[in-house]
Amino acid sequence: MDELSETVKIITYCEGNQEVAQLVDHLLSQQGFQVTSTTNQEECLKQVATVQPDLVVITETSEQTDEWAILWKVKERVTRQTPVLGLINRQVPFSVPSISNGAFVEIDDYIWYPFGPLDLANSIQRLLKRKRAYRLVGKSRG
Protein backbone atom coordinates (compact mmCIF):
# COMPACT_ATOMS: atom_id res chain seq x y z
CA MET A 1 0.00 0.00 0.00
CA ASP A 2 1.06 3.62 -0.31
CA GLU A 3 0.43 6.75 1.75
CA LEU A 4 -3.08 5.50 2.51
CA SER A 5 -1.65 3.04 5.01
CA GLU A 6 -2.46 4.99 8.17
CA THR A 7 -4.22 1.74 9.13
CA VAL A 8 -4.77 -1.55 7.35
CA LYS A 9 -7.66 -1.12 4.93
CA ILE A 10 -10.39 -3.74 5.12
CA ILE A 11 -12.03 -4.91 1.91
CA THR A 12 -15.10 -7.12 1.71
CA TYR A 13 -14.98 -9.09 -1.54
CA CYS A 14 -18.19 -10.74 -2.74
CA GLU A 15 -17.56 -13.33 -5.46
CA GLY A 16 -19.66 -16.33 -6.47
CA ASN A 17 -16.73 -18.37 -7.80
CA GLN A 18 -14.58 -19.85 -5.01
CA GLU A 19 -11.42 -20.12 -7.15
CA VAL A 20 -11.64 -16.52 -8.31
CA ALA A 21 -12.37 -15.42 -4.74
CA GLN A 22 -9.20 -17.13 -3.49
CA LEU A 23 -7.09 -15.60 -6.26
CA VAL A 24 -8.35 -12.06 -5.70
CA ASP A 25 -8.10 -12.49 -1.92
CA HIS A 26 -4.44 -13.46 -2.37
CA LEU A 27 -3.72 -10.55 -4.73
CA LEU A 28 -5.31 -8.00 -2.40
CA SER A 29 -3.63 -9.48 0.68
CA GLN A 30 -0.26 -9.10 -1.05
CA GLN A 31 -1.12 -5.43 -1.57
CA GLY A 32 -1.45 -5.07 2.21
CA PHE A 33 -5.23 -5.20 2.50
CA GLN A 34 -7.17 -7.26 5.01
CA VAL A 35 -9.73 -9.14 2.92
CA THR A 36 -12.96 -10.79 3.98
CA SER A 37 -14.21 -12.87 1.06
CA THR A 38 -17.67 -14.31 0.63
CA THR A 39 -19.12 -16.57 -2.03
CA ASN A 40 -22.81 -15.86 -1.63
CA GLN A 41 -25.04 -12.83 -1.30
CA GLU A 42 -26.33 -13.51 2.21
CA GLU A 43 -22.81 -13.93 3.61
CA CYS A 44 -21.76 -10.76 1.80
CA LEU A 45 -24.51 -8.78 3.50
CA LYS A 46 -23.56 -10.21 6.91
CA GLN A 47 -19.87 -9.35 6.37
CA VAL A 48 -20.64 -5.81 5.26
CA ALA A 49 -22.86 -5.24 8.29
CA THR A 50 -20.45 -6.68 10.87
CA VAL A 51 -17.04 -5.75 9.45
CA GLN A 52 -17.89 -2.23 8.21
CA PRO A 53 -15.19 -2.41 5.51
CA ASP A 54 -13.33 0.51 3.99
CA LEU A 55 -14.36 -0.69 0.53
CA VAL A 56 -16.64 -3.36 -0.96
CA VAL A 57 -15.82 -5.23 -4.18
CA ILE A 58 -18.79 -7.05 -5.65
CA THR A 59 -19.01 -9.18 -8.77
CA GLU A 60 -21.69 -9.86 -11.27
CA THR A 61 -21.88 -13.62 -10.97
CA SER A 62 -24.59 -15.18 -13.10
CA GLU A 63 -27.63 -14.57 -15.27
CA GLN A 64 -29.99 -16.29 -12.80
CA THR A 65 -29.75 -13.78 -9.97
CA ASP A 66 -30.26 -10.05 -9.77
CA GLU A 67 -26.71 -8.98 -8.98
CA TRP A 68 -27.65 -5.34 -8.73
CA ALA A 69 -30.28 -6.06 -6.08
CA ILE A 70 -27.42 -7.11 -3.81
CA LEU A 71 -25.75 -3.80 -4.57
CA TRP A 72 -28.74 -1.89 -3.23
CA LYS A 73 -28.69 -4.03 -0.09
CA VAL A 74 -24.93 -3.51 0.36
CA LYS A 75 -25.30 0.25 -0.06
CA GLU A 76 -28.00 0.23 2.64
CA ARG A 77 -25.58 -1.39 5.12
CA VAL A 78 -22.46 0.72 4.59
CA THR A 79 -21.86 4.38 5.23
CA ARG A 80 -22.30 6.81 2.38
CA GLN A 81 -18.52 7.25 2.23
CA THR A 82 -17.83 3.52 1.74
CA PRO A 83 -17.01 2.99 -1.93
CA VAL A 84 -18.32 0.02 -3.89
CA LEU A 85 -16.36 -1.37 -6.84
CA GLY A 86 -18.19 -3.62 -9.31
CA LEU A 87 -16.46 -6.30 -11.38
CA ILE A 88 -18.61 -6.68 -14.46
CA ASN A 89 -18.80 -9.49 -17.01
CA ARG A 90 -19.23 -8.23 -20.57
CA GLN A 91 -21.07 -11.43 -21.49
CA VAL A 92 -24.03 -10.90 -19.18
CA PRO A 93 -26.81 -8.79 -20.78
CA PHE A 94 -27.64 -5.46 -19.13
CA SER A 95 -24.55 -5.69 -16.97
CA VAL A 96 -23.81 -1.97 -16.76
CA PRO A 97 -25.34 -0.38 -13.67
CA SER A 98 -28.16 1.72 -15.02
CA ILE A 99 -31.71 2.80 -14.50
CA SER A 100 -33.75 -0.36 -14.09
CA ASN A 101 -37.36 -0.40 -12.95
CA GLY A 102 -37.04 3.29 -12.09
CA ALA A 103 -34.12 2.89 -9.66
CA PHE A 104 -30.50 3.86 -10.17
CA VAL A 105 -27.78 1.56 -8.89
CA GLU A 106 -25.16 3.75 -7.25
CA ILE A 107 -21.74 2.26 -7.82
CA ASP A 108 -18.51 4.18 -7.34
CA ASP A 109 -16.44 2.46 -10.02
CA TYR A 110 -16.42 -0.69 -12.08
CA ILE A 111 -13.98 -2.85 -14.02
CA TRP A 112 -14.86 -5.05 -16.97
CA TYR A 113 -13.78 -8.71 -17.04
CA PRO A 114 -11.16 -9.75 -17.92
CA PHE A 115 -9.00 -7.45 -15.82
CA GLY A 116 -5.45 -7.60 -14.53
CA PRO A 117 -4.21 -7.37 -10.96
CA LEU A 118 -2.93 -3.84 -11.54
CA ASP A 119 -6.33 -2.71 -12.84
CA LEU A 120 -7.93 -3.93 -9.63
CA ALA A 121 -5.25 -2.49 -7.34
CA ASN A 122 -5.30 0.89 -9.11
CA SER A 123 -9.08 1.16 -8.96
CA ILE A 124 -9.11 0.28 -5.25
CA GLN A 125 -6.36 2.82 -4.48
CA ARG A 126 -8.21 5.51 -6.45
CA LEU A 127 -11.46 4.85 -4.55
CA LEU A 128 -9.71 4.83 -1.17
CA LYS A 129 -7.95 8.12 -1.98
CA ARG A 130 -11.30 9.64 -2.93
CA LYS A 131 -12.84 8.36 0.31
CA ARG A 132 -9.96 9.85 2.31
CA ALA A 133 -10.33 13.20 0.50
CA TYR A 134 -14.06 13.29 1.27
CA ARG A 135 -13.34 12.52 4.92
CA LEU A 136 -10.74 15.31 5.13
CA VAL A 137 -13.06 17.82 3.47
CA GLY A 138 -15.85 16.85 5.87
CA LYS A 139 -13.56 17.39 8.89
CA SER A 140 -12.44 20.81 7.66
CA ARG A 141 -16.09 21.94 7.31
CA GLY A 142 -17.21 20.58 10.65
C-alpha positions as a Markdown table, in Angstrom:
| # | Residue | x | y | z |
|---|---|---|---|---|
| 1 | Met | 0.0 | 0.0 | 0.0 |
| 2 | Asp | 1.1 | 3.6 | -0.3 |
| 3 | Glu | 0.4 | 6.7 | 1.7 |
| 4 | Leu | -3.1 | 5.5 | 2.5 |
| 5 | Ser | -1.7 | 3.0 | 5.0 |
| 6 | Glu | -2.5 | 5.0 | 8.2 |
| 7 | Thr | -4.2 | 1.7 | 9.1 |
| 8 | Val | -4.8 | -1.5 | 7.3 |
| 9 | Lys | -7.7 | -1.1 | 4.9 |
| 10 | Ile | -10.4 | -3.7 | 5.1 |
| 11 | Ile | -12.0 | -4.9 | 1.9 |
| 12 | Thr | -15.1 | -7.1 | 1.7 |
| 13 | Tyr | -15.0 | -9.1 | -1.5 |
| 14 | Cys | -18.2 | -10.7 | -2.7 |
| 15 | Glu | -17.6 | -13.3 | -5.5 |
| 16 | Gly | -19.7 | -16.3 | -6.5 |
| 17 | Asn | -16.7 | -18.4 | -7.8 |
| 18 | Gln | -14.6 | -19.9 | -5.0 |
| 19 | Glu | -11.4 | -20.1 | -7.1 |
| 20 | Val | -11.6 | -16.5 | -8.3 |
| 21 | Ala | -12.4 | -15.4 | -4.7 |
| 22 | Gln | -9.2 | -17.1 | -3.5 |
| 23 | Leu | -7.1 | -15.6 | -6.3 |
| 24 | Val | -8.4 | -12.1 | -5.7 |
| 25 | Asp | -8.1 | -12.5 | -1.9 |
| 26 | His | -4.4 | -13.5 | -2.4 |
| 27 | Leu | -3.7 | -10.5 | -4.7 |
| 28 | Leu | -5.3 | -8.0 | -2.4 |
| 29 | Ser | -3.6 | -9.5 | 0.7 |
| 30 | Gln | -0.3 | -9.1 | -1.1 |
| 31 | Gln | -1.1 | -5.4 | -1.6 |
| 32 | Gly | -1.4 | -5.1 | 2.2 |
| 33 | Phe | -5.2 | -5.2 | 2.5 |
| 34 | Gln | -7.2 | -7.3 | 5.0 |
| 35 | Val | -9.7 | -9.1 | 2.9 |
| 36 | Thr | -13.0 | -10.8 | 4.0 |
| 37 | Ser | -14.2 | -12.9 | 1.1 |
| 38 | Thr | -17.7 | -14.3 | 0.6 |
| 39 | Thr | -19.1 | -16.6 | -2.0 |
| 40 | Asn | -22.8 | -15.9 | -1.6 |
| 41 | Gln | -25.0 | -12.8 | -1.3 |
| 42 | Glu | -26.3 | -13.5 | 2.2 |
| 43 | Glu | -22.8 | -13.9 | 3.6 |
| 44 | Cys | -21.8 | -10.8 | 1.8 |
| 45 | Leu | -24.5 | -8.8 | 3.5 |
| 46 | Lys | -23.6 | -10.2 | 6.9 |
| 47 | Gln | -19.9 | -9.4 | 6.4 |
| 48 | Val | -20.6 | -5.8 | 5.3 |
| 49 | Ala | -22.9 | -5.2 | 8.3 |
| 50 | Thr | -20.4 | -6.7 | 10.9 |
| 51 | Val | -17.0 | -5.8 | 9.5 |
| 52 | Gln | -17.9 | -2.2 | 8.2 |
| 53 | Pro | -15.2 | -2.4 | 5.5 |
| 54 | Asp | -13.3 | 0.5 | 4.0 |
| 55 | Leu | -14.4 | -0.7 | 0.5 |
| 56 | Val | -16.6 | -3.4 | -1.0 |
| 57 | Val | -15.8 | -5.2 | -4.2 |
| 58 | Ile | -18.8 | -7.1 | -5.6 |
| 59 | Thr | -19.0 | -9.2 | -8.8 |
| 60 | Glu | -21.7 | -9.9 | -11.3 |
| 61 | Thr | -21.9 | -13.6 | -11.0 |
| 62 | Ser | -24.6 | -15.2 | -13.1 |
| 63 | Glu | -27.6 | -14.6 | -15.3 |
| 64 | Gln | -30.0 | -16.3 | -12.8 |
| 65 | Thr | -29.8 | -13.8 | -10.0 |
| 66 | Asp | -30.3 | -10.1 | -9.8 |
| 67 | Glu | -26.7 | -9.0 | -9.0 |
| 68 | Trp | -27.6 | -5.3 | -8.7 |
| 69 | Ala | -30.3 | -6.1 | -6.1 |
| 70 | Ile | -27.4 | -7.1 | -3.8 |
| 71 | Leu | -25.7 | -3.8 | -4.6 |
| 72 | Trp | -28.7 | -1.9 | -3.2 |
| 73 | Lys | -28.7 | -4.0 | -0.1 |
| 74 | Val | -24.9 | -3.5 | 0.4 |
| 75 | Lys | -25.3 | 0.2 | -0.1 |
| 76 | Glu | -28.0 | 0.2 | 2.6 |
| 77 | Arg | -25.6 | -1.4 | 5.1 |
| 78 | Val | -22.5 | 0.7 | 4.6 |
| 79 | Thr | -21.9 | 4.4 | 5.2 |
| 80 | Arg | -22.3 | 6.8 | 2.4 |
| 81 | Gln | -18.5 | 7.2 | 2.2 |
| 82 | Thr | -17.8 | 3.5 | 1.7 |
| 83 | Pro | -17.0 | 3.0 | -1.9 |
| 84 | Val | -18.3 | 0.0 | -3.9 |
| 85 | Leu | -16.4 | -1.4 | -6.8 |
| 86 | Gly | -18.2 | -3.6 | -9.3 |
| 87 | Leu | -16.5 | -6.3 | -11.4 |
| 88 | Ile | -18.6 | -6.7 | -14.5 |
| 89 | Asn | -18.8 | -9.5 | -17.0 |
| 90 | Arg | -19.2 | -8.2 | -20.6 |
| 91 | Gln | -21.1 | -11.4 | -21.5 |
| 92 | Val | -24.0 | -10.9 | -19.2 |
| 93 | Pro | -26.8 | -8.8 | -20.8 |
| 94 | Phe | -27.6 | -5.5 | -19.1 |
| 95 | Ser | -24.5 | -5.7 | -17.0 |
| 96 | Val | -23.8 | -2.0 | -16.8 |
| 97 | Pro | -25.3 | -0.4 | -13.7 |
| 98 | Ser | -28.2 | 1.7 | -15.0 |
| 99 | Ile | -31.7 | 2.8 | -14.5 |
| 100 | Ser | -33.7 | -0.4 | -14.1 |
| 101 | Asn | -37.4 | -0.4 | -13.0 |
| 102 | Gly | -37.0 | 3.3 | -12.1 |
| 103 | Ala | -34.1 | 2.9 | -9.7 |
| 104 | Phe | -30.5 | 3.9 | -10.2 |
| 105 | Val | -27.8 | 1.6 | -8.9 |
| 106 | Glu | -25.2 | 3.7 | -7.3 |
| 107 | Ile | -21.7 | 2.3 | -7.8 |
| 108 | Asp | -18.5 | 4.2 | -7.3 |
| 109 | Asp | -16.4 | 2.5 | -10.0 |
| 110 | Tyr | -16.4 | -0.7 | -12.1 |
| 111 | Ile | -14.0 | -2.8 | -14.0 |
| 112 | Trp | -14.9 | -5.1 | -17.0 |
| 113 | Tyr | -13.8 | -8.7 | -17.0 |
| 114 | Pro | -11.2 | -9.7 | -17.9 |
| 115 | Phe | -9.0 | -7.5 | -15.8 |
| 116 | Gly | -5.5 | -7.6 | -14.5 |
| 117 | Pro | -4.2 | -7.4 | -11.0 |
| 118 | Leu | -2.9 | -3.8 | -11.5 |
| 119 | Asp | -6.3 | -2.7 | -12.8 |
| 120 | Leu | -7.9 | -3.9 | -9.6 |
| 121 | Ala | -5.3 | -2.5 | -7.3 |
| 122 | Asn | -5.3 | 0.9 | -9.1 |
| 123 | Ser | -9.1 | 1.2 | -9.0 |
| 124 | Ile | -9.1 | 0.3 | -5.2 |
| 125 | Gln | -6.4 | 2.8 | -4.5 |
| 126 | Arg | -8.2 | 5.5 | -6.4 |
| 127 | Leu | -11.5 | 4.9 | -4.6 |
| 128 | Leu | -9.7 | 4.8 | -1.2 |
| 129 | Lys | -8.0 | 8.1 | -2.0 |
| 130 | Arg | -11.3 | 9.6 | -2.9 |
| 131 | Lys | -12.8 | 8.4 | 0.3 |
| 132 | Arg | -10.0 | 9.9 | 2.3 |
| 133 | Ala | -10.3 | 13.2 | 0.5 |
| 134 | Tyr | -14.1 | 13.3 | 1.3 |
| 135 | Arg | -13.3 | 12.5 | 4.9 |
| 136 | Leu | -10.7 | 15.3 | 5.1 |
| 137 | Val | -13.1 | 17.8 | 3.5 |
| 138 | Gly | -15.8 | 16.8 | 5.9 |
| 139 | Lys | -13.6 | 17.4 | 8.9 |
| 140 | Ser | -12.4 | 20.8 | 7.7 |
| 141 | Arg | -16.1 | 21.9 | 7.3 |
| 142 | Gly | -17.2 | 20.6 | 10.6 |
